[in-house]
């Protein structure tokens, strides 16, 4: 999905056969590393874990689009999100994105005896996770292109 969204933003076509299977191992390693960093940050206090998660938000896009190794991708994500304004923007948009499915789940909780409630909760959560990933990829494309343009201007 990441490569497809990037191709669409650049007005290019991307055949489905070019799915980035060659970076799957790096994605798994990156996910494990980022989750470990978030857990360690959360062990000290909850906010460092959130901060680390926000700063490493672009590592998947960097692995897929730039074929970077996991540690390099995490470093680059930290570089792209060094601005407090960028981190705060990501935080607000992700908080809003996650709060809607949580609110729906909260409203449906009293009816959990009904068999049809759980598939609705799974559908809503899955849909919002997909949209969150789309947002993160679009945000990455914007941040990466604006930083590249500012570096060319210098």
Backbone bond lengths (Angstrom), bond angles and torsions (degrees), N, CA, C in turn:
res aa  C-N    CA-C-N  psi(-1)  N-CA   C-N-CA  omega(-1)  CA-C   N-CA-C  phi
1 X - - - 1.433 - - 1.535 110.19 -
2 X 1.311 116.82 -37.14 1.460 120.80 -178.60 1.524 110.76 -61.37
3 X 1.329 116.32 -48.00 1.462 119.95 -179.30 1.523 110.77 -65.18
4 X 1.306 117.39 -37.34 1.471 121.34 179.44 1.533 110.34 -64.74
5 X 1.320 117.49 -46.08 1.471 120.93 -179.99 1.519 110.40 -62.95
6 X 1.331 116.83 -41.51 1.469 120.32 178.35 1.518 110.44 -61.96
7 X 1.322 117.54 -42.86 1.462 120.91 179.72 1.532 110.66 -63.82
8 X 1.316 117.33 -40.91 1.470 120.71 179.35 1.522 110.38 -63.72
9 X 1.338 117.49 -41.85 1.467 119.41 -179.39 1.526 111.95 -66.05
10 X 1.322 116.62 -25.22 1.466 120.43 177.83 1.523 112.00 -96.79
11 X 1.342 116.54 7.67 1.465 123.59 179.25 1.526 111.46 58.30
12 X 1.324 115.96 43.15 1.460 122.19 177.04 1.516 108.32 -118.82
13 X 1.320 116.66 160.17 1.458 119.38 174.98 1.527 108.40 -98.17
14 X 1.293 114.72 149.85 1.461 120.41 -179.72 1.522 107.67 -137.61
15 X 1.323 117.43 110.05 1.463 118.41 178.84 1.530 110.54 -65.74
16 X 1.328 115.89 146.77 1.463 120.06 -178.84 1.523 112.43 -63.01
17 X 1.320 117.90 -23.12 1.454 120.14 179.81 1.527 112.60 -65.92
18 X 1.311 118.25 -15.82 1.460 120.83 -178.66 1.524 111.40 -90.61
19 X 1.326 117.02 23.30 1.458 120.29 177.44 1.518 108.71 -56.07
20 X 1.317 117.63 137.43 1.474 120.90 -171.13 1.533 113.60 -76.74
21 X 1.325 116.92 63.83 1.463 120.07 178.31 1.527 111.34 -67.75
22 X 1.332 116.51 -27.02 1.469 119.12 -178.66 1.524 112.58 -68.14
23 X 1.324 118.10 -16.90 1.464 120.19 179.33 1.533 112.12 -104.02
24 X 1.323 117.19 7.02 1.458 120.21 -176.75 1.532 112.02 -58.91
25 X 1.323 117.07 -44.51 1.466 120.50 178.85 1.518 112.10 -61.29
26 X 1.328 116.52 -41.69 1.461 120.34 177.65 1.517 111.16 -65.38
27 X 1.340 116.98 -35.29 1.465 120.30 177.72 1.526 110.50 -64.45
28 X 1.327 117.03 -42.58 1.464 120.94 179.62 1.521 109.88 -64.51
29 X 1.315 117.34 -46.33 1.475 121.01 179.01 1.524 109.97 -62.34
30 X 1.334 117.01 -43.71 1.467 120.48 177.97 1.521 111.41 -60.46
31 X 1.319 116.81 -43.06 1.471 120.50 179.26 1.525 110.85 -62.09
32 X 1.322 116.57 -43.21 1.471 120.23 178.63 1.525 111.25 -64.02
33 X 1.342 117.10 -42.82 1.464 120.70 179.67 1.530 111.70 -64.32
34 X 1.335 116.78 -46.67 1.462 119.93 -179.23 1.524 110.22 -64.39
35 X 1.329 117.25 -43.31 1.464 119.34 178.55 1.523 111.56 -62.81
36 X 1.327 117.04 -38.81 1.466 119.40 177.10 1.524 110.81 -63.68
37 X 1.334 117.30 -42.64 1.468 120.65 177.80 1.521 111.43 -62.10
38 X 1.326 117.09 -41.99 1.463 120.91 179.52 1.529 110.25 -65.25
39 X 1.315 117.92 -42.39 1.467 121.00 179.23 1.521 110.69 -64.26
40 X 1.332 117.16 -43.96 1.465 120.12 178.02 1.532 110.10 -62.91
41 X 1.330 116.95 -44.28 1.464 120.11 177.39 1.516 111.83 -61.91
42 X 1.321 116.92 -38.84 1.467 120.87 179.97 1.520 112.12 -72.28
43 X 1.329 116.99 -25.72 1.461 119.87 179.94 1.525 111.14 -65.89
44 X 1.338 116.82 -32.55 1.450 120.17 178.97 1.527 111.34 -77.38
45 X 1.302 115.05 -40.13 1.454 122.61 178.37 1.521 105.11 -174.45
46 X 1.277 118.58 153.11 1.456 122.39 -173.19 1.529 112.54 -61.98
47 X 1.311 118.49 -40.29 1.468 122.01 -174.67 1.529 114.58 -64.66
48 X 1.340 120.36 -39.09 1.474 117.60 177.00 1.528 112.71 -60.53
49 X 1.313 117.44 -33.94 1.463 120.13 177.19 1.518 111.61 -64.69
50 X 1.324 116.70 -42.67 1.465 120.93 177.12 1.525 109.84 -64.01
51 X 1.328 116.75 -44.37 1.458 121.40 -179.70 1.526 111.12 -60.11
52 X 1.317 117.58 -45.36 1.464 121.43 179.09 1.525 110.00 -63.42
53 X 1.325 116.88 -41.64 1.458 120.24 178.05 1.523 112.13 -61.87
54 X 1.317 116.74 -40.95 1.470 120.47 179.15 1.527 111.49 -68.21
55 X 1.318 116.70 -40.27 1.466 120.05 -178.62 1.529 112.13 -69.97
56 X 1.329 117.51 -27.75 1.469 120.39 -178.24 1.526 112.39 -98.80
57 X 1.304 117.64 16.99 1.460 122.75 -172.51 1.533 113.57 -62.73
58 X 1.308 119.39 -26.85 1.461 122.47 -174.40 1.533 114.62 -96.28
59 X 1.319 118.49 5.57 1.465 118.62 -173.01 1.528 112.18 -62.36
60 X 1.325 119.17 -35.53 1.472 120.81 179.86 1.524 110.82 -64.35
61 X 1.314 115.81 -43.11 1.451 119.33 -179.89 1.524 110.72 -63.73
62 X 1.316 116.94 -38.36 1.467 120.97 -179.50 1.523 110.31 -68.22
63 X 1.332 117.30 -39.76 1.466 120.39 177.71 1.524 110.13 -63.68
64 X 1.320 117.17 -47.70 1.464 120.54 -175.63 1.523 111.91 -71.79
65 X 1.324 117.34 -47.52 1.464 120.14 -172.42 1.516 114.29 -84.02
66 X 1.323 116.87 -27.58 1.468 119.94 -177.61 1.526 112.97 -115.69
67 X 1.327 115.97 3.92 1.470 122.01 178.45 1.534 112.17 53.22
68 X 1.325 115.66 37.48 1.463 120.90 -179.22 1.518 110.17 -81.62
69 X 1.296 116.04 155.21 1.459 122.07 173.64 1.530 107.88 -74.36
70 X 1.340 118.82 157.69 1.472 120.80 -173.59 1.525 115.17 -56.06
71 X 1.320 118.36 -47.52 1.467 119.78 -177.56 1.528 110.48 -66.77
72 X 1.324 116.99 -39.63 1.463 120.21 176.75 1.526 110.91 -64.28
73 X 1.320 116.65 -37.69 1.466 120.61 179.62 1.527 110.98 -66.67
74 X 1.311 117.06 -39.87 1.466 120.54 177.82 1.523 109.94 -65.55
75 X 1.325 116.69 -43.27 1.477 119.97 176.97 1.525 111.57 -59.75
76 X 1.333 116.05 -43.85 1.460 120.03 -179.62 1.526 110.84 -65.86
77 X 1.327 117.29 -37.63 1.462 120.20 176.65 1.527 110.08 -62.50
78 X 1.323 116.52 -41.96 1.471 120.05 176.93 1.533 110.60 -62.75
79 X 1.336 116.78 -36.97 1.466 119.89 178.40 1.526 110.65 -66.79
80 X 1.323 116.89 -42.47 1.465 120.89 -178.83 1.526 112.74 -68.36
81 X 1.320 116.67 -23.43 1.471 120.21 -177.36 1.526 111.66 -111.09
82 X 1.312 116.74 28.76 1.469 118.35 -178.71 1.523 112.40 -72.72
83 X 1.319 118.13 -20.55 1.454 121.40 179.57 1.529 110.08 -76.34
84 X 1.335 117.73 125.11 1.472 119.32 176.69 1.527 112.74 -56.99
85 X 1.314 115.45 -32.47 1.466 119.35 178.63 1.529 110.69 -64.05
86 X 1.331 117.25 -41.89 1.469 121.70 178.42 1.527 110.70 -64.35
87 X 1.325 117.25 -44.44 1.466 121.10 179.07 1.524 110.27 -61.99
88 X 1.322 117.20 -42.80 1.465 121.10 179.95 1.529 110.83 -65.72
89 X 1.321 117.32 -39.39 1.473 121.19 178.15 1.525 110.37 -62.73
90 X 1.324 117.00 -45.55 1.463 121.09 178.08 1.530 109.63 -61.83
91 X 1.326 116.15 -43.77 1.468 120.24 179.87 1.526 111.52 -58.69
92 X 1.331 116.68 -48.00 1.469 119.59 -178.46 1.522 112.11 -62.57
93 X 1.306 116.69 -45.59 1.452 119.17 -177.63 1.528 112.15 -69.43
94 X 1.325 117.65 -38.11 1.458 119.21 177.12 1.524 111.44 -70.63
95 X 1.327 116.79 -37.53 1.468 119.52 177.54 1.521 110.32 -61.76
96 X 1.320 116.66 -43.13 1.471 119.87 177.88 1.521 110.58 -65.40
97 X 1.322 116.96 -39.77 1.461 120.66 -179.00 1.528 112.11 -66.57
98 X 1.307 117.10 -38.66 1.466 120.09 -179.55 1.526 112.09 -79.97
99 X 1.322 118.04 -26.25 1.462 119.36 -175.81 1.525 112.31 -71.02
100 X 1.318 118.22 -30.43 1.462 119.79 -179.55 1.531 112.25 -65.08
101 X 1.349 120.06 -51.68 1.469 117.31 177.52 1.528 112.40 -64.19
102 X 1.334 117.62 -32.99 1.467 119.04 176.87 1.518 111.35 -65.64
103 X 1.333 116.97 -38.91 1.462 120.42 177.69 1.525 110.56 -65.30
104 X 1.317 116.85 -41.19 1.469 119.90 178.34 1.522 110.09 -63.85
105 X 1.315 116.77 -43.79 1.472 120.60 177.63 1.524 110.47 -60.56
106 X 1.323 117.35 -41.98 1.459 121.82 178.82 1.531 111.01 -61.91
107 X 1.335 115.90 -41.19 1.471 119.33 179.59 1.525 111.42 -69.18
108 X 1.336 117.54 -32.60 1.457 121.09 -177.86 1.528 113.26 -84.77
109 X 1.316 117.51 -14.99 1.465 121.24 -176.25 1.524 113.49 -55.25
110 X 1.323 120.50 -42.28 1.472 118.52 179.35 1.526 113.46 -61.75
111 X 1.316 117.91 -19.81 1.461 120.89 -177.91 1.526 112.24 -101.52
112 X 1.310 119.28 21.01 1.465 121.09 -173.39 1.518 113.56 -66.07
113 X 1.313 118.37 -9.72 1.457 120.52 175.66 1.532 111.20 -69.60
114 X 1.329 117.14 -26.34 1.468 120.49 -178.62 1.527 109.66 -75.18
115 X 1.322 117.26 136.92 1.456 122.14 -176.97 1.519 112.65 -66.47
116 X 1.320 118.35 -28.32 1.454 121.87 -173.08 1.525 113.32 -84.83
117 X 1.327 118.46 -7.62 1.470 121.15 -178.69 1.527 111.34 -71.66
118 X 1.305 118.15 -42.58 1.470 120.52 -175.78 1.537 112.94 -64.60
119 X 1.343 119.64 -42.06 1.473 117.48 175.18 1.532 112.83 -61.54
120 X 1.332 116.84 -33.87 1.467 119.40 177.05 1.535 109.92 -65.26
121 X 1.332 117.46 -44.12 1.461 121.28 178.15 1.512 112.25 -61.12
122 X 1.335 116.92 -42.26 1.462 120.93 178.25 1.528 110.30 -64.71
123 X 1.333 117.25 -43.17 1.465 120.80 179.21 1.523 111.48 -62.08
124 X 1.318 117.00 -46.52 1.467 120.79 -178.66 1.526 110.07 -63.34
125 X 1.327 117.22 -46.33 1.472 120.13 -179.91 1.520 111.57 -62.09
126 X 1.319 116.58 -44.90 1.459 120.67 -179.12 1.522 111.15 -63.75
127 X 1.316 116.81 -41.72 1.453 121.05 179.35 1.526 110.84 -62.48
128 X 1.318 116.78 -43.29 1.457 118.91 -178.77 1.514 111.92 -71.27
129 X 1.320 118.48 -32.87 1.464 120.03 176.08 1.527 109.29 -63.84
130 X 1.326 117.16 -41.35 1.474 119.79 177.35 1.521 110.54 -62.15
131 X 1.325 118.10 -44.14 1.468 120.55 -179.99 1.518 111.52 -66.46
132 X 1.320 117.18 -35.44 1.467 120.23 177.52 1.529 109.43 -63.42
133 X 1.328 117.38 -42.70 1.462 120.08 178.54 1.524 111.67 -65.34
134 X 1.322 116.86 -36.45 1.465 119.82 176.13 1.529 109.53 -64.31
135 X 1.327 116.95 -45.98 1.469 120.41 178.74 1.530 110.84 -58.92
136 X 1.322 117.14 -46.23 1.467 120.24 -178.39 1.524 110.66 -61.26
137 X 1.321 117.22 -41.30 1.466 119.96 179.19 1.522 111.04 -66.06
138 X 1.331 117.50 -43.97 1.468 119.84 177.35 1.527 110.97 -62.86
139 X 1.315 116.37 -40.52 1.463 120.87 178.02 1.528 110.29 -63.01
140 X 1.331 116.72 -41.93 1.461 120.93 178.41 1.527 110.22 -60.43
141 X 1.333 116.55 -45.10 1.473 119.93 179.79 1.525 110.51 -59.15
142 X 1.331 116.85 -41.88 1.468 120.66 178.89 1.527 111.73 -65.81
143 X 1.328 116.44 -48.74 1.466 120.81 -177.04 1.520 110.51 -64.85
144 X 1.329 117.09 -45.48 1.469 120.68 -178.33 1.522 110.68 -64.26
145 X 1.331 117.88 -42.07 1.468 119.25 -179.64 1.529 111.69 -70.36
146 X 1.332 117.87 -37.51 1.469 118.34 179.18 1.515 111.36 -69.62
147 X 1.327 117.93 -36.15 1.465 119.40 177.52 1.527 110.82 -70.78
148 X 1.322 116.48 -36.44 1.464 118.70 176.56 1.526 110.82 -64.80
149 X 1.330 116.49 -40.12 1.462 120.18 179.37 1.521 110.93 -66.48
150 X 1.330 117.52 -39.23 1.470 119.49 179.32 1.528 110.71 -69.21
151 X 1.329 118.48 -32.31 1.465 120.70 177.44 1.527 110.67 -70.83
152 X 1.350 117.00 -35.45 1.468 119.74 177.50 1.524 110.83 -68.25
153 X 1.327 116.32 -32.04 1.471 120.70 -178.77 1.521 111.51 -71.22
154 X 1.325 116.46 -24.59 1.463 120.61 -177.67 1.463 110.56 -80.83
